[in-house]
């Protein structure tokens, strides 16, 4: 096992993270790479004409994507990879314009389980999608990315809150609204008009609706004397999206393979494009109808002959908080992918799927680790159990170890990027899943 990391791959990762401040931008970036690799875009509202031996992709809500390659012969099984495109953050409220102490602020709502304290004193940009109405009445959806410091959530000086280091409760309604400019009359609508003209050349359009969020504009970086670490926003879970895509593009095109990256995992996955929604199931039905057995019986056989590896980052052993881990289950950064286990099915792993992934890592010459949360602490979850429940596909939950999950800036290992990519590529190349 090499001690070096693949510099080209990590550079691609950093570029992807930098260009993907929102799920819509991440999906667009993934779609562009898929098309460059020869994948054909499908539209859900059109009739599909699928051919064996070809590669396709489809998006939903412009924030979730499924890419798949069909085998040369009848589709009998699929090697599936799963991840999610969304990350916790600060989303604008519909009527966001507000003023305080002579400053224009923008009101935010909390998306997902945000670690709030690291958002203070950061250079914030704004990104998402905006829907506009043109003069002739037609509606258009465009992506917006104001990728420069336009806002900040300033901290309160310690002199005015002497007990702050003893642990202060942060009120997201009253203490998290970013300041944007010194004004008591500026409107968000005017700012949006300027940005739309600047980025898309749109003039005389009406902003009808938007989904926008703040993000830290500090770019990803490699950290450590030997660049052991990659630090960035949104590693949870764009790191898994990237690794899954890298494996998909590198694998043997003769096998049946599928990558799904769902939106809305951080808020429960209950949406049309989330893992609890019908997106994956709809695609599998259409695949079975055209290149499978075309019966309900054959669809069940296809699903039960397949396997899903759900990839979502794991909690790495923290050098300053080692007591937060079970002493025998503290995954090390750069120690390889982590099998995530929970007896209460917060993760979908069982001994069958766990054994298969361990064998995949053995074949790939990649180290593998295990994570179980302390028995006196709660446990998060992933798209794994939801996908297994909704679709019925055998599933394992794995991920790369990271620090500071749900912070505005997270940290993972540069060597781990290669480890998981190699393991997933071996998995996609397997002729048999058992």
Residue pairs with C-beta under 8 A, 6 or more apart in sequence:
1 365
1 366
1 367
2 415
2 418
3 415
4 415
5 227
5 414
5 415
5 417
5 418
6 417
6 418
9 246
9 417
9 418
9 421
10 222
10 230
10 414
10 417
12 242
12 246
13 220
13 230
13 239
13 242
13 417
14 219
14 220
14 221
14 222
14 230
14 232
16 26
16 29
16 238
16 241
16 242
17 220
17 232
17 233
17 234
17 235
17 238
17 239
17 242
18 219
18 220
18 232
19 25
19 29
20 26
20 29
20 234
20 238
21 125
21 127
21 145
21 147
21 213
21 215
21 233
21 234
22 63
22 127
22 128
22 129
22 143
22 145
22 213
22 215
23 63
23 64
23 85
23 86
23 263
24 62
24 63
24 128
24 129
24 143
24 211
25 127
25 143
25 145
26 63
26 85
26 238
26 241
26 261
27 59
27 62
27 63
27 64
27 65
27 85
27 261
28 62
28 143
30 65
30 67
30 241
30 245
30 261
31 41
31 57
31 59
31 65
33 245
33 249
34 55
34 57
34 65
34 67
34 245
34 249
35 41
35 57
37 55
37 249
38 55
39 55
39 56
39 57
39 67
40 54
40 55
40 56
40 57
41 56
41 57
41 58
42 48
42 56
42 57
42 58
43 58
44 58
44 60
44 282
48 286
48 290
49 290
50 56
50 70
50 286
50 287
50 290
50 291
51 70
51 291
52 70
52 71
52 72
52 73
52 74
52 75
52 291
53 70
53 71
53 72
53 253
53 254
54 69
54 70
55 67
55 68
55 69
55 70
55 253
56 67
56 68
56 69
56 70
57 65
57 66
57 67
57 68
58 65
58 66
58 283
59 65
59 66
60 272
60 273
60 279
61 263
61 271
61 272
61 273
62 129
62 141
63 85
63 86
63 263
63 273
64 85
64 260
64 261
64 262
64 263
64 273
64 274
64 279
65 85
65 259
65 260
65 261
66 258
66 259
66 260
66 261
66 279
66 280
66 283
67 245
67 248
67 258
67 259
68 78
68 256
68 257
68 258
68 259
68 283
68 287
69 248
69 251
69 253
69 255
69 256
69 257
69 258
70 256
70 287
70 291
71 254
71 255
71 256
72 254
74 291
74 292
74 293
75 256
75 287
75 288
75 291
75 292
75 302
76 256
76 292
76 301
76 302
76 305
77 256
77 302
77 305
77 306
77 433
78 256
78 257
78 258
78 284
78 302
78 306
79 255
79 256
79 257
79 258
79 306
79 307
79 427
79 428
79 430
79 433
80 257
80 258
80 259
80 260
80 306
80 307
80 308
80 309
80 393
81 244
81 247
81 248
81 257
81 258
81 259
81 260
81 308
81 309
81 311
81 424
81 427
81 428
82 244
82 259
82 260
82 261
82 262
82 275
82 308
82 309
82 310
82 311
82 383
82 384
82 387
82 395
83 237
83 240
83 241
83 244
83 259
83 260
83 261
83 262
83 310
83 311
83 312
83 383
84 237
84 240
84 241
84 261
84 262
84 263
84 264
84 265
84 266
84 269
84 275
84 312
84 382
84 383
85 237
85 238
85 241
85 261
85 262
85 263
86 111
86 112
86 237
86 263
86 264
86 265
86 266
86 267
87 112
87 233
87 234
87 236
87 237
87 238
87 266
87 406
88 110
88 111
88 112
88 113
88 114
88 115
88 266
88 406
89 111
89 112
89 114
89 213
89 214
89 215
89 408
90 108
90 109
90 110
90 111
90 114
90 119
90 176
90 178
90 213
90 214
91 108
91 109
91 110
91 111
91 128
91 211
91 212
91 213
92 106
92 107
92 108
92 109
92 126
92 128
92 188
92 210
92 212
92 213
92 214
93 107
93 108
93 109
94 209
95 107
96 106
96 107
96 108
96 188
97 104
97 106
97 107
97 186
97 187
97 188
97 189
98 104
98 105
98 106
98 107
98 177
99 105
99 183
99 184
100 177
102 182
102 183
102 184
103 179
103 180
103 181
103 182
103 183
104 179
104 180
104 181
104 182
104 183
104 184
104 186
105 177
105 178
105 179
105 180
106 151
106 177
106 178
106 180
106 188
106 214
107 177
108 172
108 176
108 177
108 178
108 213
108 214
109 172
110 116
110 172
110 176
111 213
111 266
111 267
112 266
112 267
112 406
113 266
113 406
114 406
115 404
115 405
115 406
115 407
115 408
116 170
116 172
116 176
117 170
118 404
118 407
118 408
118 409
119 153
119 176
119 216
119 408
120 153
120 154
120 155
121 152
121 153
121 154
121 155
122 152
122 153
122 216
122 218
122 408
123 149
123 152
123 216
123 217
123 218
124 149
124 150
124 151
124 152
124 153
124 178
124 214
124 215
124 216
124 217
125 145
125 146
125 147
125 148
125 149
125 150
125 151
125 214
125 215
125 216
125 217
126 144
126 145
126 146
126 150
126 151
126 212
126 213
126 214
126 215
127 143
127 144
127 145
127 146
127 147
127 212
127 213
127 215
128 143
128 144
128 210
128 211
128 212
128 213
129 141
129 142
129 143
129 144
129 210
129 211
129 212
130 141
130 142
130 143
130 144
130 192
130 196
130 207
130 209
130 210
130 212
131 139
131 140
131 141
131 207
131 208
131 209
131 210
132 139
132 140
132 142
132 196
132 202
132 205
132 206
132 207
132 208
133 139
133 140
133 205
133 206
133 208
134 140
134 205
135 204
135 205
139 208
140 205
142 196
142 199
142 200
142 202
144 192
144 195
144 196
144 199
144 210
144 212
145 199
146 195
147 217
148 217
149 217
150 180
151 178
151 179
151 180
151 214
152 178
152 179
153 175
153 176
153 177
153 178
153 179
154 179
156 164
158 164
158 165
161 168
170 176
178 214
180 186
180 191
189 207
192 207
192 210
193 205
193 207
196 202
196 205
196 207
197 203
215 233
215 234
216 233
216 408
216 409
218 233
218 409
219 232
220 230
220 231
220 232
220 233
221 230
221 231
221 232
222 229
222 230
222 231
222 414
223 229
223 230
223 231
223 411
227 414
228 333
228 334
228 413
228 414
228 415
229 333
229 411
229 412
229 413
229 414
230 411
230 412
230 413
230 414
230 417
231 409
231 410
231 411
232 409
232 410
233 408
233 409
233 410
234 410
235 313
235 402
235 410
235 411
235 412
236 312
236 313
236 402
236 405
236 406
236 410
237 265
237 311
237 312
237 313
239 313
239 400
239 402
239 412
239 417
240 311
240 312
240 313
240 399
240 400
241 261
242 417
243 311
243 400
243 417
243 420
243 421
243 424
244 259
244 261
244 311
244 424
245 259
246 421
246 425
247 421
247 424
247 425
247 427
247 428
248 257
248 259
248 428
250 421
250 425
251 257
251 425
251 428
251 429
252 428
252 429
255 428
255 429
255 430
255 431
257 428
258 283
260 279
260 280
260 387
262 269
262 273
262 274
262 275
262 277
262 279
262 280
262 383
263 271
263 273
263 274
264 270
264 271
264 273
264 274
264 275
265 274
265 275
265 312
265 382
265 383
268 274
268 276
269 275
269 276
269 277
269 383
269 386
270 276
270 277
271 277
272 278
272 279
273 279
274 386
275 383
275 386
275 387
275 390
276 386
276 390
277 390
278 390
280 387
280 390
280 391
281 390
281 391
284 299
284 302
284 303
284 391
285 299
287 302
288 294
288 295
288 298
288 299
288 302
292 298
292 299
292 302
293 299
293 301
293 302
300 392
303 391
303 392
303 393
304 392
304 393
304 394
305 433
306 393
306 394
306 433
307 353
307 356
307 393
307 394
307 395
307 396
307 433
308 348
308 384
308 387
308 388
308 391
308 393
308 394
308 395
308 396
309 357
309 395
309 396
309 398
309 424
309 427
310 348
310 382
310 383
310 384
310 387
310 395
310 396
310 397
310 398
311 398
311 399
311 400
311 420
311 424
312 340
312 382
312 383
312 384
312 397
312 399
313 399
313 400
313 401
313 402
313 405
313 410
313 412
314 331
314 338
314 340
314 371
314 398
314 399
314 400
314 401
314 402
315 324
315 325
315 331
315 371
315 373
315 401
315 402
315 405
316 330
316 331
316 332
316 333
316 401
316 402
316 403
316 412
316 413
317 325
317 330
317 331
317 332
317 333
317 401
318 324
318 325
318 403
322 330
324 374
324 377
325 374
326 372
326 373
326 374
326 375
329 370
329 371
329 372
329 373
331 338
331 369
331 370
331 371
331 401
332 369
332 401
333 401
333 402
333 403
333 411
333 412
333 413
333 416
334 413
334 414
334 415
334 416
335 367
335 369
335 401
335 413
335 416
336 361
336 366
336 367
336 368
336 369
336 416
336 419
336 420
337 357
337 361
337 366
337 368
337 369
337 398
337 399
337 400
337 416
337 419
337 420
337 423
338 368
338 369
338 370
338 371
338 398
338 399
338 400
338 401
339 349
339 354
339 357
339 358
339 368
339 369
339 370
339 371
339 396
339 397
339 398
340 347
340 349
340 371
340 382
340 397
340 398
340 399
341 347
341 349
341 354
341 370
341 371
341 372
341 397
342 349
342 372
342 373
342 379
344 379
345 385
346 379
346 380
346 381
346 385
347 379
347 381
347 382
347 384
347 385
347 397
348 382
348 384
348 385
348 387
348 388
348 395
348 396
348 397
349 384
349 395
349 396
349 397
349 398
350 396
352 394
353 394
353 395
353 396
354 396
356 396
356 433
356 434
357 368
357 396
357 398
357 423
357 427
358 368
360 423
360 426
360 427
360 430
361 367
361 368
361 423
363 426
364 422
364 423
364 425
364 426
365 422
366 419
366 420
366 422
366 423
367 419
368 423
369 401
371 401
373 379
382 397
382 399
384 395
384 396
384 397
385 395
385 397
387 393
387 395
388 394
388 395
398 420
400 412
400 413
400 416
400 417
400 419
400 420
401 412
401 413
401 416
402 410
402 411
402 412
403 410
403 411
403 412
404 410
404 411
